[in-house]
Amino acid sequence: MSKFESKFTRDDAFAFILDVVGDDMGTKALIEAIKNKTISPDSFIAELDADASLMQLIIECLAFSGRVVRLDWREPIRDCVNEFSRLLTRVGIAVEAAERSLKDVAFSSRGEGPGMAYVAYRPLAEAKDMRVIDLYNGTDDYWLVIVPRAIAERWEWVVVAEHQYFCDADFQFSHALRKAKIEPHYGKAPPEARQPPSAA
């Protein structure tokens, strides 16, 4: 993606979080407390210093709501199955078929676990018109959320900061999808990154 100054603000971070969590009252209350600076000193959010990135704030708020999972790129398949199951179950998607299809996979090459699990779970999300989004933060970790397709399309390729953006998980797992003979939605990043919806 081309480099440019992002116009992504704290309000955009809150708008994205609210799009992901929907009616989750606990997360809405947390955001209001952050905005009003009434966070308890004992809160995990209080530990984020003033220099914390907006992506870090997003990830922490979504972790609070249980709507984000973290996968290391070399995560074993069994752990990936557990995390994808938790992610999809959180939004009411039955995952037994995907769990069964991966149950007997005892070994995957280093780095293939997340992609193999994504290939198995992706059809379940798409059947409910949902997409998995990666909150790319410049590390080897995948921070994944699941959202309705319309929300995914609104936020895809929006740049939060340099080397931090939201992308369809098809981009991150395109190799695994092609290996399974599935064409990804997005095989490569667009030449121009996007500004947040508020700046459009």
CORLIN-V826754 format. One record per run of one state. SS is the DSSP state (~ for helix, > for strand, _ for the rest). FROM is the first residue (numbers start at 1). LEN is the number of residues. If there is no record, write none. Layout:
BEGIN
ss->SS from->FROM len->LEN
ss->SS from->FROM len->LEN
END
This chain:
BEGIN
ss->_ from->1 len->9
ss->~ from->10 len->12
ss->_ from->22 len->3
ss->~ from->25 len->11
ss->_ from->36 len->9
ss->~ from->45 len->3
ss->_ from->48 len->6
ss->~ from->54 len->12
ss->_ from->66 len->3
ss->> from->69 len->4
ss->_ from->73 len->4
ss->~ from->77 len->13
ss->_ from->90 len->6
ss->~ from->96 len->8
ss->_ from->104 len->9
ss->~ from->113 len->15
ss->_ from->128 len->2
ss->> from->130 len->7
ss->_ from->137 len->4
ss->> from->141 len->8
ss->~ from->149 len->7
ss->_ from->156 len->2
ss->> from->158 len->4
ss->_ from->162 len->2
ss->> from->164 len->5
ss->~ from->169 len->4
ss->_ from->173 len->1
ss->~ from->174 len->6
ss->_ from->180 len->14
ss->> from->194 len->1
ss->_ from->195 len->2
ss->~ from->197 len->3
ss->_ from->200 len->1
END
